[in-house]
Amino acid sequence: MDILWLSLMIGFRLIACAFFAGMETGLISLNKVRLRHEVERKHRQAIIVNSFVENTDRLLGTTLAGSTLCSVLIAVTASALAMRWFGEGFVVDLATMLISSVVVLVVAEITPKALFRQYAHRLCFTFADALTATAWLLAPLVWLLGVLMHLLVYFSGHDGEKPASFFVTREELKHLAKEGEDDGAGEQAGYQSQRKCRTRRRCGEEVSATGAEHAFEKTVRFIFADG
């Protein structure tokens, strides 16, 4: 009965670890434009998912704390199960550690990450409520990890400036488009201004060249008229 219970606990913790690892990759791999469109349509799961995407401390704190905690519990439970089957010994402990590490790596890390990356939108929306529930359960641990992280950042000498986003918002696109139009209009106005200046200079040169002749003719006419 104890062996069956321990085996069920290992299976449940593998599923939980796979859930946290997959959600971490899925939320990072989401199409942000599609997510923003769903949020504007007041989709409930989209609003939940977007709250984690915009709050990276909560996202990473929940997923990393959950996956690490599950991995440790899997190792402890696997050691207890191996002791029930094979007894104590260095070889048993070493084999248990290696086997549990490989199982966790394949079942609870590589496989869920690949699935959530391929079907990020569907799977993240499906498990959005479960992620919210686990975030509330792990809130004290996540808060403690956040405090420690900010302290490390503070003592490392960084000013805590937020990293630049890889995604461009609609407002930023409008601003960039407006700047492009202004630059284009400025360049066109500058080109027209330079063209006018060149035209006026050319006209001025022509006037200065012909003005002397007209002045000379007027002087000659004035002399002969007086004379």
ZINORFEN-V337344 format. One line per field, one symbol per residue. burial: b if it has 9 or more other ideal C-beta (glycine too) atoms within 8 Angstrom, else e. A space follows every 10 residues. Layout:
burial=???
This chain:
burial=eebeebbebb eebbebbbbb bbbbbbbeeb eeebbbebbe eeeebbbbbb bbbeeebbbb bbbbbbbebb bebbbebbbb bbbeeeeeee ebbebbbebb eebbbbbbbe bbbebbbeeb bebbbebbee bbebbeebee bbbebbeebb eebeeeeeee eeeeeeeeee eebeebeeee eeeeeeeeee eeeeeeeeee eeeeeeeeee eeeeeeeeee eeeeeee
